[in-house]
Amino acid sequence: MIANDFVYCKPGNRREAVKAYRALSKEDKKVFYYNGGSEIITMARAGSNAPDAVIDLKGIKECNKLELEEDYLVIGGAVSLNTIEESGLFPLLGTTGSRIADHTNQCRITLGGNISGTIIYKETVLPLLLTDAKIILYGPRGFRRLQFKNAFDQRIKLRDGEFIYQVKIKKEMLSLPFTHVKKTAIEKIDYPLVTVCSISYGNYLRFAFSGLCSFPFRSVEIEKILNDSQLSAEERLEKTHGLLPEPPVTDYQGTGEYRLFVFDNIIKAILERRNNEVL
Ligand SMILES: Cc1cc2nc3c(=O)[nH]c(=O)nc-3n(C[C@H](O)[C@H](O)[C@H](O)COP(=O)(O)OP(=O)(O)OC[C@H]3O[C@@H](n4cnc5c(N)ncnc54)[C@H](O)[C@@H]3O)c2cc1C
């Protein structure tokens, strides 16, 4: 429940959504696009960031789309994590979503909301970075169609009034062999200490990470080192530590040092399994 008065609107199409955003913003209101509401309501309850107005995107048909088209899987920004998992269409994203929060919340939390939220983890970003996904944004100046990796740098780069309309993933990327490992401090359902997603593309491993640093990321430089079979696993890990985009996070769940230890163990297990598969 949001305790303060606020405007709620549920437009039926994208143009109305942007029109509402502009009109409400002009009235100097704090306006949020609203999808699952899990974060907006939590923050409003805590009194940290209560909206004056929310624009619910779930009324827009295209934002609820989950469909295989000729070459792509299309996922609307308002599709829930649970719907993605149950569809079985993108197993890596389904698995990643199935380890975010509990089942009840997975039925509410949406892809667009997880990508755009304020928490640092945004785990659904990892499969999108690994599979060369595209993102379609819609805002006052119409559509922008971007490579996901160009739209997401530490956070999603939205222009004022823009929202996540859809994400598209090439069909051939959907069923690549993958590994998903999420390690938490104590409970299985919790924010990650470290989450690693990896896919095997050709004979090359791609990696993306959440929890380790204060934003989710994929690093091509780290992948080069981790795929270098001339180096031992220990050498690869040591070099990797020097390539992290920032020092590992220290918080109530674990120190940066401990996170790095967890990260090393996950990577070692992935590399060892790969060696065994080659043998
Ligand atoms: C119990 C619990 C545990 C959780 N654990 C994890 C975890 O371990 N890992 C993890 O990654 N996440 C986790 N989450 C999810 C995360 O914290 C957010 O609550 C969730 O991602 C928000 O999704 P939502 O659809 O509810 O977004 P909303 O609450 O509707 O919106 C969140 C933010 O995104 C913006 N937004 C929403 N949709 C769009 C859009 N289409 N375009 C542009 N902006 C948009 C909103 O304006 C708002 O600022 C957890 C959540 C809960 C409730």
The ligand as a Gaussian input file, in Angstrom:
#p B3LYP/6-31G(d) Opt

LIG

0 1
 C       11.538000      -9.933000      -1.793000
 C       12.285000      -9.430000      -3.001000
 C       13.557000      -9.940000      -3.271000
 C       14.251000      -9.507000      -4.413000
 N       15.483000     -10.055000      -4.698000
 C       16.124000      -9.684000      -5.835000
 C       17.377000     -10.273000      -6.191000
 O       17.935000     -11.102000      -5.474000
 N       17.944000      -9.884000      -7.371000
 C       17.369000      -8.949000      -8.203000
 O       17.934000      -8.645000      -9.257000
 N       16.175000      -8.388000      -7.881000
 C       15.558000      -8.726000      -6.734000
 N       14.341000      -8.190000      -6.416000
 C       13.686000      -7.311000      -7.404000
 C       13.954000      -5.827000      -7.257000
 O       14.343000      -5.497000      -5.997000
 C       12.788000      -4.976000      -7.714000
 O       11.766000      -5.050000      -6.741000
 C       12.156000      -5.386000      -8.999000
 O       13.135000      -5.666000      -9.923000
 C       11.269000      -4.277000      -9.541000
 O       10.468000      -4.812000     -10.572000
 P        8.966000      -4.315000     -10.744000
 O        8.476000      -4.851000     -12.038000
 O        8.164000      -4.616000      -9.542000
 O        9.223000      -2.748000     -10.918000
 P        8.446000      -1.487000     -10.335000
 O        8.440000      -1.480000      -8.839000
 O        7.169000      -1.316000     -11.045000
 O        9.445000      -0.334000     -10.855000
 C       10.790000      -0.269000     -10.375000
 C       11.484000       0.938000     -11.042000
 O       11.621000       0.688000     -12.442000
 C       10.919000       1.684000     -13.215000
 N       10.279000       0.957000     -14.306000
 C        9.458000      -0.128000     -14.203000
 N        9.142000      -0.582000     -15.426000
 C        9.781000       0.225000     -16.309000
 C        9.844000       0.250000     -17.735000
 N        9.212000      -0.642000     -18.502000
 N       10.591000       1.214000     -18.332000
 C       11.282000       2.125000     -17.578000
 N       11.252000       2.148000     -16.217000
 C       10.504000       1.205000     -15.610000
 C        9.923000       2.314000     -12.256000
 O        9.616000       3.641000     -12.623000
 C       10.686000       2.243000     -10.942000
 O       11.613000       3.299000     -10.861000
 C       13.659000      -8.559000      -5.282000
 C       12.401000      -8.029000      -4.989000
 C       11.711000      -8.458000      -3.870000
 C       10.341000      -7.883000      -3.611000

